[in-house]
Amino acid sequence: MTADGKRSAGLLLFRRTGLGVEVLLGHMGGPFFARRDAGAWTVPKGEYEPDEAAWDAARREFEEELGLPPPDGEALFLGEVTQTNRKIVTVWAVEANLDPASVVPGTFTMEWPPHSGRSQEFPELDRVEWLAMDRARAVLIKAQTEFLDRLERHMG
């Protein structure tokens, strides 16, 4: 368990194309990430409580983040990484195809602008795209790039 107790779980979808493997990532929504690219993309994931199984949380969070049921298919456990914020992230990879245009992202509310007393709603993920592994590695949250390495090792 992390010092602050935060854990997240998610599903990394991948597909094989004529140009190689692509992964489905989401660009984090909200004003802090609006103009950022590098380090602003993530595996669709979310936090869960200690009494919930990580696998169940990964499937639930996929649906909450993308507004679509998680795909069926063999799940490859990619393990855990610890991000710089000390959150532990657990991920499974599933080979599946999904049309990013069908995504209906979940939302969150925050005070914006800061100290304004006004609340605004933002999408959890403001866009979702299939990215080639090199592009994914360049924009993904640094600690999460380990999941790409593990997926590539599994695929040989």
C-alpha positions as CSV (number, residue, x, y, z in Angstrom):
1,M,0.0,0.0,0.0
2,T,1.3,3.5,-0.8
3,A,1.9,6.1,1.9
4,D,-1.4,7.8,1.0
5,G,-3.2,4.5,0.3
6,K,-4.0,5.3,-3.4
7,R,-4.3,2.5,-5.9
8,S,-5.6,2.5,-9.4
9,A,-6.4,-0.3,-11.8
10,G,-7.0,-0.3,-15.5
11,L,-7.2,-2.0,-18.9
12,L,-4.8,-1.4,-21.7
13,L,-6.3,-2.4,-25.0
14,F,-4.0,-3.3,-27.8
15,R,-4.5,-4.3,-31.4
16,R,-2.2,-5.6,-34.1
17,T,-2.1,-3.7,-37.4
18,G,-0.1,-3.9,-40.6
19,L,2.3,-1.3,-39.1
20,G,2.7,-3.0,-35.7
21,V,1.0,-3.0,-32.3
22,E,-1.1,0.0,-31.2
23,V,-2.5,0.7,-27.7
24,L,-5.6,2.6,-26.7
25,L,-4.7,5.6,-24.5
26,G,-6.7,8.5,-23.1
27,H,-5.6,12.2,-22.9
28,M,-6.4,13.4,-19.4
29,G,-9.2,16.0,-19.3
30,G,-9.4,19.2,-17.4
31,P,-7.5,22.5,-17.5
32,F,-4.2,21.2,-16.2
33,F,-3.6,18.9,-19.2
34,A,-5.4,20.9,-21.9
35,R,-2.2,22.2,-23.6
36,R,0.0,19.3,-22.6
37,D,0.9,16.2,-24.7
38,A,3.9,14.5,-23.2
39,G,3.0,13.0,-19.8
40,A,-0.7,13.8,-20.3
41,W,-1.8,10.4,-21.6
42,T,-2.8,7.4,-19.5
43,V,-4.1,3.9,-19.6
44,P,-7.9,4.1,-18.8
45,K,-7.9,3.5,-15.1
46,G,-9.2,4.7,-11.8
47,E,-8.9,4.4,-8.1
48,Y,-10.4,1.7,-6.0
49,E,-10.7,0.8,-2.3
50,P,-8.8,-2.0,-0.5
51,D,-12.0,-4.1,-0.2
52,E,-12.4,-4.3,-4.1
53,A,-10.5,-6.7,-6.2
54,A,-8.1,-4.9,-8.7
55,W,-9.5,-6.8,-11.7
56,D,-13.1,-5.8,-10.8
57,A,-11.9,-2.2,-10.4
58,A,-10.1,-2.2,-13.7
59,R,-13.3,-3.4,-15.5
60,R,-15.5,-0.9,-13.7
61,E,-13.2,2.0,-14.2
62,F,-12.9,1.2,-18.0
63,E,-16.6,1.5,-18.2
64,E,-16.7,4.7,-16.1
65,E,-13.8,6.4,-18.0
66,L,-14.9,5.4,-21.6
67,G,-18.7,4.9,-21.2
68,L,-18.4,1.5,-22.8
69,P,-18.3,-2.0,-21.4
70,P,-14.9,-3.6,-21.1
71,P,-14.2,-5.9,-24.0
72,D,-14.2,-9.7,-23.6
73,G,-10.9,-11.5,-24.3
74,E,-8.0,-13.0,-22.6
75,A,-6.5,-10.6,-20.0
76,L,-2.8,-10.5,-19.7
77,F,-1.6,-9.3,-16.3
78,L,1.0,-6.6,-16.7
79,G,1.6,-6.1,-13.0
80,E,2.0,-2.9,-11.0
81,V,4.0,0.3,-11.3
82,T,4.4,3.1,-8.8
83,Q,4.0,6.6,-10.3
84,T,5.9,9.6,-9.1
85,N,2.8,10.6,-7.0
86,R,3.3,7.2,-5.2
87,K,0.1,5.9,-6.5
88,I,0.3,2.2,-7.4
89,V,-1.3,1.3,-10.7
90,T,-2.2,-2.2,-11.7
91,V,-3.0,-3.0,-15.4
92,W,-4.1,-5.9,-17.6
93,A,-3.8,-5.9,-21.4
94,V,-6.6,-7.1,-23.6
95,E,-6.4,-7.6,-27.3
96,A,-9.5,-5.9,-28.7
97,N,-10.6,-3.3,-31.2
98,L,-12.7,-0.2,-30.2
99,D,-13.8,2.8,-32.1
100,P,-12.6,5.9,-30.2
101,A,-15.6,7.8,-31.7
102,S,-17.9,5.6,-29.6
103,V,-16.4,6.7,-26.3
104,V,-18.6,8.7,-24.0
105,P,-16.2,9.8,-21.2
106,G,-17.1,10.1,-17.6
107,T,-16.8,13.6,-16.0
108,F,-15.5,15.2,-12.9
109,T,-16.2,18.6,-11.2
110,M,-13.7,21.0,-9.9
111,E,-13.4,24.6,-8.9
112,W,-12.2,26.5,-12.0
113,P,-10.7,29.0,-12.2
114,P,-8.9,28.5,-8.9
115,H,-10.4,30.4,-6.0
116,S,-13.3,31.6,-8.1
117,G,-16.0,29.8,-6.2
118,R,-17.3,28.4,-9.5
119,S,-17.5,24.8,-10.3
120,Q,-17.0,23.4,-13.8
121,E,-17.4,19.9,-15.2
122,F,-14.6,18.4,-17.3
123,P,-14.3,15.0,-19.1
124,E,-12.1,12.4,-17.3
125,L,-10.5,11.8,-20.7
126,D,-10.9,14.5,-23.3
127,R,-9.9,12.2,-26.2
128,V,-9.0,8.6,-26.7
129,E,-6.8,7.4,-29.5
130,W,-5.0,4.3,-30.9
131,L,-1.3,5.1,-30.7
132,A,1.7,3.2,-32.1
133,M,4.1,2.0,-29.4
134,D,6.7,4.7,-30.1
135,R,4.2,7.5,-30.0
136,A,2.5,6.0,-26.9
137,R,5.9,5.8,-25.1
138,A,6.5,9.5,-25.9
139,V,3.2,10.8,-24.4
140,L,2.3,8.3,-21.7
141,I,2.8,9.1,-18.0
142,K,6.4,8.1,-17.5
143,A,5.9,5.2,-15.0
144,Q,3.2,3.7,-17.2
145,T,5.6,3.1,-20.1
146,E,6.7,0.0,-18.2
147,F,3.4,-1.5,-19.2
148,L,4.3,-1.0,-22.8
149,D,7.6,-2.8,-22.2
150,R,5.9,-5.7,-20.5
151,L,3.4,-6.0,-23.3
152,E,6.1,-6.0,-25.9
153,R,8.1,-8.7,-24.0
154,H,5.0,-10.9,-23.8
155,M,4.3,-10.5,-27.5
156,G,7.9,-11.5,-28.3
